[in-house]
């Protein structure tokens, strides 16, 4: 499909730079294909679901994956930035480097040499491979838990580029850009639909008899990359790692069998379930890397509804929601959201989409 089909104009003032407080007071646009649009707030979610329905959350935890450092090559040096996006070994990460033209295989990168790090101010790495689009494979001098500790000392929360271009990260982002149920470290971007949930909202869902299940997909920085191809067939997705436990798979199969709905909280949960499901629609335990790319025409086999934020024009995520609820439906929904003041992107408002 032509990528131009997924374009729309978004006024700059619709981009949220901070979340609302409390989180569950964010607006929620309910989209039922063929039935129209309804304006709600996130706190209304329990009343929009039925007892026995199951919410599926991504419990990944954002790590401080934005690194600033100095590249050294002989006597020459240059300031560089790295955004880690997928771990490939105890001491290895794939990363996007800026400026990419200054990086070559064999370069030594010295991160955090500003007095703000542990291990005597050292977190050093070697560029093991250079790939397309500024992507590199970094081999760090530290490994496993020692590397994790150093990243927490020298790294920054990797705010999305549409926020980072307008302000620096700060102490508030340490909690704002993390779900209250984040547990498994490894993401470099938050599963942002989950940012709306609060203990009070969880209590309301419990009272309504709505179940919760947790899966893990470590969201990578590739989620923010623009689609540069003119046709979706020519776009290559970056892989992300995750897993679905046998217990969760059985719980979701049971919900389907009794006629209840599976409601994915976030596109990451949905992409993971669609990677794990078998051809016959049965979910099984699964782990590994997925680069699933969902566009209109895709046949969904898991979720009946999807809670998600509002996404960028021409993005793979807007393509996914268009596949889920219909392109015409989603174009109309986004136009309504823009005209009525919904806040967009990671810190913005949400939507509840029912499958067409």
FENSULGI-V19853 format. One record per pair of residues at least 24 apart in sequence whose C-alpha atoms are under 10 Angstrom apart, sorted by the first residue. I is the first residue (numbers start at 1). GAP is how many residues later the second one is. Records with the same first field share a line. If there is no record, write none. Layout:
I=GAP  GAP
This chain:
1=229  230  231  232  233  294  295  296
2=227  228  229  230  231  312
3=224  225  226  227  228  229  230  232  310  311  312  313  316
4=225  226  227  228  309  310
5=226  308  309  314  322  323  326
6=306  307  308  309  310  311  312  313  316  321  324  325
7=305  306  307  308  311  312  324
8=304  305  306  323  326  327
9=303  304  325  326  329
10=302  303  324  325  328  334
11=327  328  333
12=150  332
13=325  328  330  331
14=323  324  325  327  328  329  330  331  334
15=147  148  295  297  327  328  329  330  331  332  333
16=146  147  326  327  328  329  330  331  332  333
17=145  146  147  149  150  326  327  328  329  330  331
18=145  154  155  158  159  325  328  329  330
19=154  157  158  176  177  324  327  328  329  330
20=156  176  323  327  328  329
21=155  175
22=174  175  176  178
23=153  171  172  173  174  175  178  324  325  326
24=171  172  173  174  175  176  177  325  326
25=171  172  173  324
26=170  171  316  317  321  322  323  324  325
27=169  310  314  315  316  321  322  323  324
28=279  280  281  309  314  321  322  323  324
29=278  279  280  281  304  305  307  308  313  320  321  322  323  324
30=277  303  320  321  322  323  324
31=274  275  294  298  299  301  302  320  321  322  323  324  325
32=273  293  297  320  321  322  323  324
33=291  292  293  295  296  297  300  320  321  322  323
34=291  292  295  322
35=294
36=293  296  297
37=292  295  296  299  300  316
38=295  313  314
39=297  298  301  303  312
40=310  311  312
41=308  309  310
42=154  155  159  265  307  308  309  310
43=153  154  155  157  158  159  161  162
44=157  160  161
45=156  159  160  262  307
46=155  156  157  158  159  160  161  162  163  164
47=157  158  161
48=304
49=156  159  160  161  211  212  214  256
50=155  158  159  160  210  211
51=154  155  156  157  158  159  160  209  210
52=156  157  158  159  160  203  206  207  208  209  210
53=155  156  157  158  159  199  202  203  205  206  207  208  209  210  251
54=155  156  157  158  159  197  198  201  202  206  207  208  209  210  249
55=150  155  156  157  158  159  197  206  207  208  209  210  214  248  250  251  252
56=155  156  157  158  159  192  196  206  207  208  209  210  213  214  217  247  250  251
57=122  124  125  134  136  137  155  156  157  158  159  160  206  207  208  209  211  212  213
58=121  123  124  125  126  132  133  134  135  136  155  156  157  158  159  160  161  184  206  207  208  209  210  211  212  214
59=119  120  121  122  123  124  125  126  128  131  132  135  154  155  156  157  158  159  210
60=118  119  121  122  123  124  125  126  127  128  129  130  131  154  155  156  157  158  159  182  208
61=116  117  118  119  120  121  122  123  124  125  126  127  128  129  130  155  156  157  158
62=95  96  112  115  116  117  120  121  122  123  124  125  126  127  128  129  156  157  158
63=85  88  89  92  93  94  95  111  115  121  122  123  124  125  126  127
64=84  86  87  88  89  90  91  92  93  94  95  110  122  123  124  125
65=30  86  87  89  90  91  92  93  94  121  122  123  124  155  156
66=29  30  85  88  89  90  91  92  93  122
67=28  30  43  44  45  56  84  87  88  89  90  91
68=29  30  41  42  43  44  45  46  86  87  88
69=40  41  42  43  44  45  54  55  85
70=38  39  40  41  42  43  54
71=31  32  33  36  37  38  39  40  53  54  55  56
72=31  34  35  36  37  38
73=30  31  33  34  35  36
74=33  34
77=25  31  32
78=24  25  31
79=30  31  32
80=29  30  31
81=28  30
82=27  29  52  53  54  56  73  76
83=52  72  73  74  75  105  137  138  139
84=51  52  53  54  74  102  103  104  136  137  138
85=50  101  102  103  104  133  134  135  136  137  138  153  154  155
86=51  100  101  102  132  133  134  135  136  152  153  154  155  203
87=50  51  99  100  131  133  153  154
88=49  50  51  153
89=50  54  55
90=49  50  52  53  54  55  56  57  58
91=34  47  48  49  50  51  52  53  54  55  56  57
92=33  34  36  45  46  47  48  49  50  51  52  55
93=32  43  44  45  46  47
94=33  34  35  36  37  41  42  43  44  45  126
95=32  35  36  39  40  41  42  43  125  126  127
96=34  35  36  37  38  39  40  41  42  125  126
97=33  36  37  38  39  40
98=36  37
99=35
100=30  31  32  33  34  35  36
101=32  33
102=32
103=24  26  27  31  32  33
104=24  25  26  27  32
105=24  25  26  31  32  33
106=24  32
107=31
108=30  31  32
109=29  30  31
110=30
111=39  40  43  44
112=38  39  41  42  43
113=41
114=40
115=39
116=37  38  39
117=32  33  34  35  36  37  38
118=31  32  33  34  35  36
119=27  30  31  34
121=29  32  33
122=28  32
123=24  27  28  30  31
133=92
148=37  38
157=31  32
158=29  30  31  32  63
159=29  30  31  62  187
160=28  29  30  61  63  64  185  186  187
161=60  63  64
162=62  150  183  184
163=182  183  184
176=171
177=169  170
181=33
182=32  34
183=31  33
184=31  32  33  34
185=31  33
186=30  31  32  33  34  55  56
187=29  30  31  32  33  34  53  54
188=30  31  32  33  34  35
189=29  30  31  32  33  34  35  157
190=28  29  30  31  76  78  156
191=26  27  28  74  75  76  77  78  117  118  155
192=73  74  75  76  116  117  118  153  154  155  156  157  158
193=71  72  73  74  75  113  114  115  116  117  152  153  154  155  156  157  158  159
194=71  72  113  114  115  156
195=70  71  114  151  152  153  154  155
196=112  113  151  152  153  154
210=50
211=40  41  44  51
212=36  39  50  51
213=34  35  36  38  39  49  51
214=29  30  31  34  51  55
215=27  28  29  30  33  34  53  54  57  58
216=25  26  27  28  29  52  53  56  71
217=24  25  26  27  51  52  53  54  55  56  70  71  72  73
218=24  25  50  71
219=49
223=45  92  93  94
224=88  91  92  93
225=90  91
226=86  87  88  89  90
227=86  87  88  89
228=86  87
232=61  62  63  82  84  87
233=60  62
235=58  81
236=55  56  57
237=53  54  55  56  79
238=51  52  53  54  55
239=49  50  51  52  53  54
240=28  32  48  49  50  51  52
241=31  46  47  48  49  50
242=26  27  30  33  34  44  45  46  47  48
243=29  30  32  33  42  43  44  45  46  47
244=25  28  29  31  32  39  40  41  42  43  44
245=38  39  40  41  42
246=37  38  39  40
247=37  38
248=35  36  37
249=24  27  28  33  34  35  36  37
250=32  33  34  35
251=32
252=30  31  32  50  51
253=28  29  30  31  49
254=28
256=25  26  46  47  48
260=44
261=41  42  43  44
262=40  41  42  43  44
263=39  40  41  42  43  44  89  90  91
264=38  39  40  41  42  43  44  88  89
265=38  40  41  42  43  44  87
266=40  41  42  43  84  85  86
267=39  40  41  42  50  51  53  54
268=40  49
269=34  37
270=30  32  33  35  36  37  50
271=29  31  32  49
273=27  28  29  30
274=25  26  27  28  29
275=27
276=26
277=24  25
278=24
293=24  26  27
294=24  25  26  27  28  29  30
295=24  25  26  27  28  29  32
296=24  25  26  27  28  29  30  31
297=25  26  27  29
298=25  26
299=24  25
300=24  55
303=51  52
304=49  50  51  52
305=47  48  49  50  51
306=45  46  47  48  49
307=43  44  45  46  47
308=37  38  41  42  43  44  45
309=34  35  36  37  38  39  40  41  42  43
310=24  27  32  33  34  35  36  37  38  39  40  41
311=33  34  35  37  39
312=32  33
321=32  34
322=33  34
323=32  33
324=29  30  31  32
325=28  29  30  31
326=29  30
329=27
